Amino acid sequence: MRNKIAITLFLLCICPQFLRAQNNYDFPQFGRETGLFITQPLRWDGDDWLKLGAVGLATGLATLFDQPTRTWTQNDGGHYYKSVPIE
C-alpha cells in the first residue's frame, strides 16, 4: 500500500503539466467544440460526402437483407435437438 502511494506521489511530482492540461478544459471550450462539431458538415468536401453516402448505402442494403437473412438462417430451428437417421 505504501508503495502505491509513493509511486502516485512521485508521478504527480514529475508530471504536473499533464494535470494542468486537464484543468484547462472548461465550459466555454466545451461550447466552442460543440459548435464546431455541429457545423463540421459545412466544411466537408466532395470526398467526405462520398464516404457518408457509401456508409448510408451500405446501411440501407443491410436493412433490406436483414429479415430474409434472419428467416433463412433460422429456418428449421425446431429440428435442432431431434435425431437424424443415419443412412
N, CA, C and O atoms as a Tinker XYZ file with bonds, in Angstrom:
   348  protein
     1  N      0.825000   -1.194000    0.000000    73     2
     2  CA     0.000000    0.000000    0.000000    64     1     3
     3  C      0.870000    1.260000    0.000000    63     2     4     5
     4  O      0.585000    2.228000   -0.705000    81     3
     5  N      1.934000    1.227000    0.804000    73     3     6
     6  CA     2.812000    2.395000    0.875000    64     5     7
     7  C      3.537000    2.613000   -0.442000    63     6     8     9
     8  O      3.831000    3.750000   -0.812000    81     7
     9  N      3.828000    1.524000   -1.151000    73     7    10
    10  CA     4.495000    1.658000   -2.448000    64     9    11
    11  C      3.594000    2.331000   -3.472000    63    10    12    13
    12  O      4.053000    3.141000   -4.277000    81    11
    13  N      2.313000    1.992000   -3.438000    73    11    14
    14  CA     1.373000    2.607000   -4.380000    64    13    15
    15  C      1.251000    4.103000   -4.127000    63    14    16    17
    16  O      1.209000    4.899000   -5.065000    81    15
    17  N      1.196000    4.475000   -2.866000    73    15    18
    18  CA     1.097000    5.899000   -2.531000    64    17    19
    19  C      2.369000    6.619000   -2.949000    63    18    20    21
    20  O      2.302000    7.718000   -3.498000    81    19
    21  N      3.532000    6.013000   -2.696000    73    19    22
    22  CA     4.800000    6.637000   -3.063000    64    21    23
    23  C      4.911000    6.792000   -4.578000    63    22    24    25
    24  O      5.358000    7.833000   -5.059000    81    23
    25  N      4.516000    5.788000   -5.319000    73    23    26
    26  CA     4.571000    5.873000   -6.785000    64    25    27
    27  C      3.633000    6.958000   -7.292000    63    26    28    29
    28  O      3.987000    7.721000   -8.191000    81    27
    29  N      2.430000    7.026000   -6.713000    73    27    30
    30  CA     1.473000    8.054000   -7.120000    64    29    31
    31  C      2.014000    9.448000   -6.853000    63    30    32    33
    32  O      1.929000   10.319000   -7.719000    81    31
    33  N      2.573000    9.676000   -5.659000    73    31    34
    34  CA     3.135000   10.981000   -5.339000    64    33    35
    35  C      4.319000   11.318000   -6.239000    63    34    36    37
    36  O      4.483000   12.466000   -6.652000    81    35
    37  N      5.134000   10.327000   -6.540000    73    35    38
    38  CA     6.272000   10.551000   -7.446000    64    37    39
    39  C      5.800000   10.964000   -8.836000    63    38    40    41
    40  O      6.344000   11.892000   -9.433000    81    39
    41  N      4.797000   10.278000   -9.340000    73    39    42
    42  CA     4.278000   10.622000  -10.669000    64    41    43
    43  C      3.624000   11.994000  -10.676000    63    42    44    45
    44  O      3.723000   12.724000  -11.662000    81    43
    45  N      2.962000   12.346000   -9.596000    73    43    46
    46  CA     2.355000   13.679000   -9.517000    64    45    47
    47  C      3.416000   14.773000   -9.492000    63    46    48    49
    48  O      3.190000   15.871000   -9.999000    81    47
    49  N      4.553000   14.480000   -8.912000    73    47    50
    50  CA     5.622000   15.474000   -8.850000    64    49    51
    51  C      6.341000   15.649000  -10.185000    63    50    52    53
    52  O      6.741000   16.762000  -10.531000    81    51
    53  N      6.509000   14.568000  -10.935000    73    51    54
    54  CA     7.266000   14.697000  -12.189000    64    53    55
    55  C      6.377000   14.989000  -13.390000    63    54    56    57
    56  O      6.892000   15.300000  -14.464000    81    55
    57  N      5.060000   14.898000  -13.243000    73    55    58
    58  CA     4.162000   15.100000  -14.388000    64    57    59
    59  C      3.109000   16.175000  -14.123000    63    58    60    61
    60  O      1.931000   15.928000  -14.383000    81    59
    61  N      3.470000   17.338000  -13.625000    73    59    62
    62  CA     2.430000   18.332000  -13.337000    64    61    63
    63  C      1.806000   18.933000  -14.591000    63    62    64    65
    64  O      0.667000   19.398000  -14.541000    81    63
    65  N      2.524000   18.936000  -15.718000    73    63    66
    66  CA     1.959000   19.516000  -16.930000    64    65    67
    67  C      0.763000   18.723000  -17.418000    63    66    68    69
    68  O     -0.143000   19.295000  -18.024000    81    67
    69  N      0.735000   17.411000  -17.171000    73    67    70
    70  CA    -0.415000   16.617000  -17.582000    64    69    71
    71  C     -1.637000   16.964000  -16.747000    63    70    72    73
    72  O     -2.761000   16.933000  -17.247000    81    71
    73  N     -1.429000   17.287000  -15.498000    73    71    74
    74  CA    -2.546000   17.661000  -14.629000    64    73    75
    75  C     -3.100000   19.028000  -15.017000    63    74    76    77
    76  O     -4.315000   19.227000  -15.015000    81    75
    77  N     -2.224000   19.965000  -15.347000    73    75    78
    78  CA    -2.688000   21.290000  -15.744000    64    77    79
    79  C     -3.450000   21.240000  -17.062000    63    78    80    81
    80  O     -4.374000   22.028000  -17.266000    81    79
    81  N     -3.088000   20.348000  -17.940000    73    79    82
    82  CA    -3.776000   20.249000  -19.228000    64    81    83
    83  C     -5.242000   19.873000  -19.031000    63    82    84    85
    84  O     -6.101000   20.332000  -19.784000    81    83
    85  N     -5.533000   19.065000  -18.052000    73    83    86
    86  CA    -6.907000   18.682000  -17.796000    64    85    87
    87  C     -7.708000   19.832000  -17.193000    63    86    88    89
    88  O     -8.922000   19.895000  -17.389000    81    87
    89  N     -7.072000   20.725000  -16.478000    73    87    90
    90  CA    -7.782000   21.838000  -15.851000    64    89    91
    91  C     -8.140000   22.936000  -16.838000    63    90    92    93
    92  O     -8.980000   23.780000  -16.527000    81    91
    93  N     -7.535000   22.954000  -18.011000    73    91    94
    94  CA    -7.830000   23.981000  -18.998000    64    93    95
    95  C     -9.114000   23.714000  -19.759000    63    94    96    97
    96  O     -9.574000   24.589000  -20.492000    81    95
    97  N     -9.699000   22.563000  -19.617000    73    95    98
    98  CA   -10.932000   22.243000  -20.329000    64    97    99
    99  C    -12.107000   22.738000  -19.492000    63    98   100   101
   100  O    -12.379000   22.199000  -18.419000    81    99
   101  N    -12.803000   23.763000  -19.981000    73    99   102
   102  CA   -13.900000   24.351000  -19.217000    64   101   103
   103  C    -15.151000   24.434000  -20.090000    63   102   104   105
   104  O    -15.149000   23.987000  -21.237000    81   103
   105  N    -16.213000   25.005000  -19.540000    73   103   106
   106  CA   -17.492000   25.063000  -20.257000    64   105   107
   107  C    -17.443000   25.923000  -21.520000    63   106   108   109
   108  O    -18.044000   25.529000  -22.520000    81   107
   109  N    -16.766000   27.070000  -21.535000    73   107   110
   110  CA   -16.676000   27.806000  -22.809000    64   109   111
   111  C    -15.986000   27.001000  -23.916000    63   110   112   113
   112  O    -16.410000   27.044000  -25.070000    81   111
   113  N    -14.926000   26.269000  -23.565000    73   111   114
   114  CA   -14.268000   25.437000  -24.566000    64   113   115
   115  C    -15.203000   24.321000  -25.020000    63   114   116   117
   116  O    -15.237000   23.983000  -26.203000    81   115
   117  N    -15.960000   23.751000  -24.091000    73   115   118
   118  CA   -16.934000   22.729000  -24.451000    64   117   119
   119  C    -17.959000   23.288000  -25.437000    63   118   120   121
   120  O    -18.330000   22.614000  -26.398000    81   119
   121  N    -18.416000   24.522000  -25.200000    73   119   122
   122  CA   -19.368000   25.158000  -26.106000    64   121   123
   123  C    -18.788000   25.387000  -27.487000    63   122   124   125
   124  O    -19.455000   25.153000  -28.495000    81   123
   125  N    -17.533000   25.849000  -27.534000    73   123   126
   126  CA   -16.877000   26.069000  -28.832000    64   125   127
   127  C    -16.735000   24.759000  -29.597000    63   126   128   129
   128  O    -17.023000   24.699000  -30.792000    81   127
   129  N    -16.293000   23.716000  -28.910000    73   127   130
   130  CA   -16.100000   22.443000  -29.590000    64   129   131
   131  C    -17.426000   21.822000  -30.022000    63   130   132   133
   132  O    -17.487000   21.167000  -31.063000    81   131
   133  N    -18.478000   22.015000  -29.247000    73   131   134
   134  CA   -19.791000   21.520000  -29.643000    64   133   135
   135  C    -20.275000   22.235000  -30.892000    63   134   136   137
   136  O    -20.823000   21.605000  -31.796000    81   135
   137  N    -20.075000   23.559000  -30.951000    73   135   138
   138  CA   -20.447000   24.318000  -32.140000    64   137   139
   139  C    -19.677000   23.875000  -33.369000    63   138   140   141
   140  O    -20.246000   23.764000  -34.455000    81   139
   141  N    -18.382000   23.621000  -33.207000    73   139   142
   142  CA   -17.577000   23.138000  -34.332000    64   141   143
   143  C    -18.031000   21.758000  -34.781000    63   142   144   145
   144  O    -18.042000   21.467000  -35.977000    81   143
   145  N    -18.407000   20.905000  -33.832000    73   143   146
   146  CA   -18.871000   19.562000  -34.174000    64   145   147
   147  C    -20.169000   19.627000  -34.979000    63   146   148   149
   148  O    -20.334000   18.896000  -35.956000    81   147
   149  N    -21.080000   20.495000  -34.573000    73   147   150
   150  CA   -22.374000   20.590000  -35.250000    64   149   151
   151  C    -22.223000   21.192000  -36.643000    63   150   152   153
   152  O    -22.912000   20.769000  -37.571000    81   151
   153  N    -21.346000   22.158000  -36.805000    73   151   154
   154  CA   -21.195000   22.830000  -38.099000    64   153   155
   155  C    -20.132000   22.184000  -38.991000    63   154   156   157
   156  O    -19.850000   22.700000  -40.072000    81   155
   157  N    -19.548000   21.086000  -38.569000    73   155   158
   158  CA   -18.499000   20.437000  -39.357000    64   157   159
   159  C    -18.950000   20.055000  -40.767000    63   158   160   161
   160  O    -18.170000   20.238000  -41.702000    81   159
   161  N    -20.169000   19.534000  -40.977000    73   159   162
   162  CA   -20.561000   19.188000  -42.356000    64   161   163
   163  C    -20.525000   20.369000  -43.326000    63   162   164   165
   164  O    -20.440000   20.156000  -44.535000    81   163
   165  N    -20.588000   21.588000  -42.839000    73   163   166
   166  CA   -20.493000   22.749000  -43.725000    64   165   167
   167  C    -19.096000   22.885000  -44.322000    63   166   168   169
   168  O    -18.928000   23.551000  -45.343000    81   167
   169  N    -18.088000   22.262000  -43.700000    73   167   170
   170  CA   -16.710000   22.347000  -44.172000    64   169   171
   171  C    -16.248000   21.079000  -44.894000    63   170   172   173
   172  O    -15.063000   20.944000  -45.198000    81   171
   173  N    -17.152000   20.161000  -45.168000    73   171   174
   174  CA   -16.782000   18.919000  -45.859000    64   173   175
   175  C    -16.558000   19.187000  -47.338000    63   174   176   177
   176  O    -17.158000   20.093000  -47.915000    81   175
   177  N    -15.681000   18.383000  -47.949000    73   175   178
   178  CA   -15.506000   18.446000  -49.396000    64   177   179
   179  C    -16.192000   17.232000  -50.034000    63   178   180   181
   180  O    -16.855000   16.458000  -49.343000    81   179
   181  N    -16.035000   17.071000  -51.332000    73   179   182
   182  CA   -16.746000   16.019000  -52.054000    64   181   183
   183  C    -16.412000   14.614000  -51.579000    63   182   184   185
   184  O    -17.283000   13.745000  -51.564000    81   183
   185  N    -15.162000   14.380000  -51.191000    73   183   186
   186  CA   -14.754000   13.062000  -50.731000    64   185   187
   187  C    -15.478000   12.672000  -49.436000    63   186   188   189
   188  O    -15.859000   11.515000  -49.257000    81   187
   189  N    -15.662000   13.640000  -48.540000    73   187   190
   190  CA   -16.364000   13.362000  -47.286000    64   189   191
   191  C    -17.832000   13.011000  -47.535000    63   190   192   193
   192  O    -18.374000   12.099000  -46.911000    81   191
   193  N    -18.462000   13.737000  -48.444000    73   191   194
   194  CA   -19.856000   13.435000  -48.757000    64   193   195
   195  C    -19.986000   12.080000  -49.448000    63   194   196   197
   196  O    -20.980000   11.379000  -49.261000    81   195
   197  N    -18.988000   11.711000  -50.244000    73   195   198
   198  CA   -18.995000   10.399000  -50.886000    64   197   199
   199  C    -18.901000    9.278000  -49.841000    63   198   200   201
   200  O    -19.590000    8.264000  -49.951000    81   199
   201  N    -18.055000    9.464000  -48.842000    73   199   202
   202  CA   -17.943000    8.479000  -47.763000    64   201   203
   203  C    -19.255000    8.358000  -46.991000    63   202   204   205
   204  O    -19.676000    7.250000  -46.658000    81   203
   205  N    -19.902000    9.485000  -46.703000    73   203   206
   206  CA   -21.186000    9.452000  -45.998000    64   205   207
   207  C    -22.235000    8.722000  -46.832000    63   206   208   209
   208  O    -23.020000    7.941000  -46.295000    81   207
   209  N    -22.252000    8.970000  -48.130000    73   207   210
   210  CA   -23.200000    8.282000  -48.995000    64   209   211
   211  C    -22.943000    6.788000  -49.061000    63   210   212   213
   212  O    -23.884000    5.994000  -49.076000    81   211
   213  N    -21.662000    6.393000  -49.101000    73   211   214
   214  CA   -21.335000    4.964000  -49.133000    64   213   215
   215  C    -21.759000    4.271000  -47.848000    63   214   216   217
   216  O    -22.286000    3.159000  -47.891000    81   215
   217  N    -21.539000    4.907000  -46.717000    73   215   218
   218  CA   -21.965000    4.321000  -45.438000    64   217   219
   219  C    -23.482000    4.239000  -45.375000    63   218   220   221
   220  O    -24.028000    3.239000  -44.908000    81   219
   221  N    -24.163000    5.267000  -45.833000    73   219   222
   222  CA   -25.626000    5.241000  -45.853000    64   221   223
   223  C    -26.172000    4.158000  -46.767000    63   222   224   225
   224  O    -27.138000    3.476000  -46.422000    81   223
   225  N    -25.557000    3.997000  -47.932000    73   223   226
   226  CA   -25.989000    2.954000  -48.865000    64   225   227
   227  C    -25.760000    1.563000  -48.284000    63   226   228   229
   228  O    -26.627000    0.695000  -48.385000    81   227
   229  N    -24.606000    1.354000  -47.684000    73   227   230
   230  CA   -24.314000    0.049000  -47.073000    64   229   231
   231  C    -25.291000   -0.248000  -45.935000    63   230   232   233
   232  O    -25.722000   -1.390000  -45.777000    81   231
   233  N    -25.638000    0.748000  -45.156000    73   231   234
   234  CA   -26.599000    0.555000  -44.071000    64   233   235
   235  C    -27.972000    0.243000  -44.624000    63   234   236   237
   236  O    -28.666000   -0.630000  -44.104000    81   235
   237  N    -28.373000    0.943000  -45.672000    73   235   238
   238  CA   -29.670000    0.678000  -46.287000    64   237   239
   239  C    -29.758000   -0.725000  -46.866000    63   238   240   241
   240  O    -30.775000   -1.401000  -46.709000    81   239
   241  N    -28.695000   -1.166000  -47.537000    73   239   242
   242  CA   -28.690000   -2.523000  -48.087000    64   241   243
   243  C    -28.712000   -3.572000  -46.984000    63   242   244   245
   244  O    -29.356000   -4.612000  -47.126000    81   243
   245  N    -28.018000   -3.305000  -45.895000    73   243   246
   246  CA   -28.015000   -4.258000  -44.783000    64   245   247
   247  C    -29.411000   -4.388000  -44.176000    63   246   248   249
   248  O    -29.806000   -5.485000  -43.780000    81   247
   249  N    -30.154000   -3.302000  -44.097000    73   247   250
   250  CA   -31.505000   -3.392000  -43.546000    64   249   251
   251  C    -32.453000   -4.090000  -44.506000    63   250   252   253
   252  O    -33.411000   -4.727000  -44.070000    81   251
   253  N    -32.202000   -3.979000  -45.817000    73   251   254
   254  CA   -33.051000   -4.681000  -46.780000    64   253   255
   255  C    -32.890000   -6.197000  -46.680000    63   254   256   257
   256  O    -33.858000   -6.943000  -46.826000    81   255
   257  N    -31.659000   -6.643000  -46.429000    73   255   258
   258  CA   -31.389000   -8.072000  -46.383000    64   257   259
   259  C    -31.494000   -8.662000  -44.978000    63   258   260   261
   260  O    -31.246000   -9.854000  -44.796000    81   259
   261  N    -31.850000   -7.868000  -44.000000    73   259   262
   262  CA   -31.878000   -8.346000  -42.622000    64   261   263
   263  C    -32.941000   -9.421000  -42.404000    63   262   264   265
   264  O    -32.629000  -10.511000  -41.924000    81   263
   265  N    -34.169000   -9.130000  -42.746000    73   263   266
   266  CA   -35.248000  -10.090000  -42.495000    64   265   267
   267  C    -35.120000  -11.353000  -43.348000    63   266   268   269
   268  O    -35.292000  -12.443000  -42.803000    81   267
   269  N    -34.828000  -11.279000  -44.658000    73   267   270
   270  CA   -34.638000  -12.523000  -45.414000    64   269   271
   271  C    -33.482000  -13.376000  -44.873000    63   270   272   273
   272  O    -33.574000  -14.603000  -44.848000    81   271
   273  N    -32.411000  -12.733000  -44.448000    73   271   274
   274  CA   -31.285000  -13.485000  -43.885000    64   273   275
   275  C    -31.683000  -14.145000  -42.576000    63   274   276   277
   276  O    -31.342000  -15.303000  -42.339000    81   275
   277  N    -32.391000  -13.429000  -41.735000    73   275   278
   278  CA   -32.842000  -13.998000  -40.466000    64   277   279
   279  C    -33.773000  -15.190000  -40.703000    63   278   280   281
   280  O    -33.662000  -16.211000  -40.025000    81   279
   281  N    -34.675000  -15.060000  -41.649000    73   279   282
   282  CA   -35.600000  -16.154000  -41.956000    64   281   283
   283  C    -34.839000  -17.361000  -42.491000    63   282   284   285
   284  O    -35.132000  -18.493000  -42.105000    81   283
   285  N    -33.870000  -17.140000  -43.369000    73   283   286
   286  CA   -33.113000  -18.236000  -43.961000    64   285   287
   287  C    -32.249000  -18.959000  -42.925000    63   286   288   289
   288  O    -32.165000  -20.187000  -42.930000    81   287
   289  N    -31.604000  -18.189000  -42.033000    73   287   290
   290  CA   -30.715000  -18.817000  -41.063000    64   289   291
   291  C    -31.473000  -19.494000  -39.937000    63   290   292   293
   292  O    -30.952000  -20.432000  -39.334000    81   291
   293  N    -32.680000  -19.054000  -39.635000    73   291   294
   294  CA   -33.424000  -19.645000  -38.541000    64   293   295
   295  C    -34.499000  -20.610000  -39.015000    63   294   296   297
   296  O    -35.333000  -21.049000  -38.223000    81   295
   297  N    -34.486000  -20.940000  -40.287000    73   295   298
   298  CA   -35.435000  -21.899000  -40.825000    64   297   299
   299  C    -35.115000  -23.286000  -40.266000    63   298   300   301
   300  O    -33.947000  -23.649000  -40.133000    81   299
   301  N    -36.136000  -24.045000  -39.943000    73   299   302
   302  CA   -35.996000  -25.382000  -39.372000    64   301   303
   303  C    -35.275000  -25.354000  -38.036000    63   302   304   305
   304  O    -34.582000  -26.313000  -37.696000    81   303
   305  N    -35.416000  -24.307000  -37.290000    73   303   306
   306  CA   -34.778000  -24.229000  -35.985000    64   305   307
   307  C    -35.347000  -25.208000  -34.983000    63   306   308   309
   308  O    -34.670000  -25.543000  -34.010000    81   307
   309  N    -36.588000  -25.689000  -35.187000    73   307   310
   310  CA   -37.198000  -26.605000  -34.253000    64   309   311
   311  C    -36.640000  -28.012000  -34.339000    63   310   312   313
   312  O    -36.913000  -28.826000  -33.457000    81   311
   313  N    -35.874000  -28.323000  -35.363000    73   311   314
   314  CA   -35.333000  -29.666000  -35.540000    64   313   315
   315  C    -33.896000  -29.789000  -35.035000    63   314   316   317
   316  O    -33.222000  -30.774000  -35.336000    81   315
   317  N    -33.434000  -28.838000  -34.298000    73   315   318
   318  CA   -32.040000  -28.841000  -33.857000    64   317   319
   319  C    -31.749000  -30.014000  -32.917000    63   318   320   321
   320  O    -30.718000  -30.676000  -33.041000    81   319
   321  N    -32.665000  -30.266000  -31.978000    73   319   322
   322  CA   -32.405000  -31.288000  -30.985000    64   321   323
   323  C    -32.962000  -32.666000  -31.374000    63   322   324   325
   324  O    -32.862000  -33.611000  -30.593000    81   323
   325  N    -33.530000  -32.784000  -32.540000    73   323   326
   326  CA   -34.084000  -34.067000  -32.970000    64   325   327
   327  C    -32.989000  -34.935000  -33.598000    63   326   328   329
   328  O    -32.049000  -34.418000  -34.202000    81   327
   329  N    -33.113000  -36.216000  -33.454000    73   327   330
   330  CA   -32.109000  -37.115000  -34.027000    64   329   331
   331  C    -32.319000  -37.238000  -35.533000    63   330   332   333
   332  O    -33.442000  -37.181000  -36.033000    81   331
   333  N    -31.229000  -37.403000  -36.223000    73   331   334
   334  CA   -31.248000  -37.550000  -37.677000    64   333   335
   335  C    -30.873000  -38.988000  -37.996000    63   334   336   337
   336  O    -29.844000  -39.472000  -37.524000    81   335
   337  N    -31.679000  -39.679000  -38.784000    73   335   338
   338  CA   -31.326000  -41.082000  -39.103000    64   337   339
   339  C    -30.096000  -41.138000  -39.991000    63   338   340   341
   340  O    -29.939000  -40.346000  -40.920000    81   339
   341  N    -29.234000  -42.086000  -39.686000    73   339   342
   342  CA   -28.012000  -42.299000  -40.451000    64   341   343
   343  C    -28.314000  -43.283000  -41.560000    63   342   344   345
   344  O    -28.852000  -44.362000  -41.311000    81   343
   345  N    -27.983000  -42.929000  -42.743000    73   343   346
   346  CA   -28.273000  -43.797000  -43.898000    64   345   347
   347  C    -27.110000  -44.654000  -44.254000    63   346   348
   348  O    -27.187000  -45.439000  -45.199000    81   347
